[in-house]
Amino acid sequence: MPSPTMTLISSVTVGSGGASSIDFTSIPSTYTDLCIVLSTRNSSTTLNNSIGINGSTANFSSRVVGGDGSTPYSANRSDNLNAFLSTESGNTASTFANTTFYFPNYAGSTNKSYSVDNVTENNATGAYAQLLAGLWSQSAAINRITFYAGNAASTFVQYSTAYLYGVKSS
């Protein structure tokens, strides 16, 4: 059985001054799946970030499990909020959270499921790890994905990165 291949479609590196969002547009429908790898840090003490698909921030639901090294948590969510965590400004300088989003069958005609594997870094207490299973209850092919920094006062800081890969299982 042939192994899947990943092709870099697009990448973003946040410049000086930060960015309130990271946006991938005009995503081609020529792949089987999408994989997005993020390395982010927020300018505020907000850990939580949100996602938008095709310009929409509605019709999301998810199940998340995680922990901070001492306290486990789990929750059901019915919105696009808290889709992933970033290292917050109060954490160890120059450390970034790592996140992987995976969207199987993103161009199909059914609702879009996705998974998220996420860790923050602090070199101290208060670092988090979480897994999320999400659903965007829309049947349109995904052609745009936007990641939003925590809140209106928050930005992704300089050197935060995002890489969008197309996955083909040939």
Secondary structure, DSSP 8 states (H G I E B T S, - for coil): ----EEEEEEEEE--TT-BSEEEE-S--S-SSEEEEEEEEBBSSS--EEEEEETTB--SEEEEEEEE-SS-EEEEEESSSTTSEE-B-TTSSTT--EEEEEEEETTTSSS-EEEEEEEE---SSTT--EEEEEEEE---S----EEEE-SSTT--B-TT-EEEEEEEE--
